[in-house]
Amino acid sequence: MNHDEQEDVVDEIKQYYDCRYLSACEATWRILAYDVHYRTPSVTRLPFHLPGKQSVVYGADEDVDTVIEKQSISDSMFTSWMKCNKIDDEAKQLNYVEFPTKYTWKPENKRWERRKSGFSIGRIHSVSPALSEAYFFRVLLNKVKGPTSFEDIRTVNGKLHETFRDACFELGLLDDDSEYIEAIKEASHSGTGFYIRSLFVTMLTSHSLSRPDVVWNNTWELLSNGILYNQRRILKSPDLTLPDEEIKNLTLCEIEKILLRNANTLKNFETMPFPDYEFAASSNNPLINEELGYDIEVQKSEYDNLLSSLTEEQRIVLYEIMNAVKRNKGGSFFVYGYGGTGKTFLWKTLAASIRSKVKLL
């Protein structure tokens, strides 16, 4: 095929993508040179990023060191706003959204300058509540004025908060979730444990809870309804007792199961605890549960009775071993004596002493 023949080739696919239809109305509008778009005032899109999570755009062939040295990496529109707050007192009177009304962004210089004429409305990129900290960070940017660092943004009344969520809560920007706590309490009057846990999962997945951990801490006893009964039935032990921490862990396992069925997980909720599956598996061992099936208050009473019956020599051994336990030093102790001299009695006192102070896990 010669050169002339190549020029006559028609690329129908390209023509299809390049084609454009102009109606008579639009053609007339353009012939008369009317404005196609008219918007006042102008809108300035305001990007932002969490600490250490700034987006970097670079080509496939660019050198990493060269990319890092670019001014755009260290001086983004957002970080330049905080730098401007350090040197300009007027800038400190504005939050991030209000900033474009008095200042304009100069992309060629990577800095904000005072606006000489006109004004613009600031608009921060929207963020889904599912993104947790990024969402609460955006909420704060609509309120906080004149910060010079990320720490300033999460500082409220002179107190630096660990997360942006906590800062929002301190400013009163988030509800206290009391209505959700009351909803769970009300549902517990007629609903089963499974229903209440499903309700809690619905609240989690809707991202309507300001502080899921607070709701959990206030309602875990209701959410755990039926957990102890199920364990007693599985282990065939009607008198089985479990410590609060174990019941909480088993409840979290059940909540995680419901979340997984909905393509979600507790790991997506940073403030919520995550279940210990190894510990949950051991809770189904009847031998372990038999040994752990005791009441702390009963053990305290038993310890007081046994302690009062010890001889002086037995007390010395007891205190020596208990001191090693309290200091977490460990050690090996050999108690020698003929049959009937009270060795088993001493072991029972030691066991009651330890169990009366903590639930062994």
Buried (B, 14 or more C-beta within 10 A) or exposed (E): EEEEEEEEEEEEEEEEEEEEEEEEEEEEBEEEEEEEEEEEEEEBEBEBBEEEEBEEEEEEEEEEEEBEEBEEEEBBBBBBBBBBBEEBEEBBEBBBBBBBBBBBBEEEEBBBEEBEEEEBEBEBEEBEBEEBBBBBBBBBBEBBBBBBBBEBBBBBEEEEBEBBBBBBBBBEBBEEBEEBBEBBEEBBEEBEBEBBBBBBBEBBBEBBBBBBBBBBEBBBEBBBBBBBEEBBEEBEBEEBBBBEEBBBBBBBBBBBEBBEEEEBEBEEBEBBBEBBEEBBEBBEEEEEBEEBBBEBEEBBEBBEEBBEEBEEEBEEBBEEBBEBBEEEEEEEEEEEEEEEBBBEBBEBBBBBBBBBBEBEE
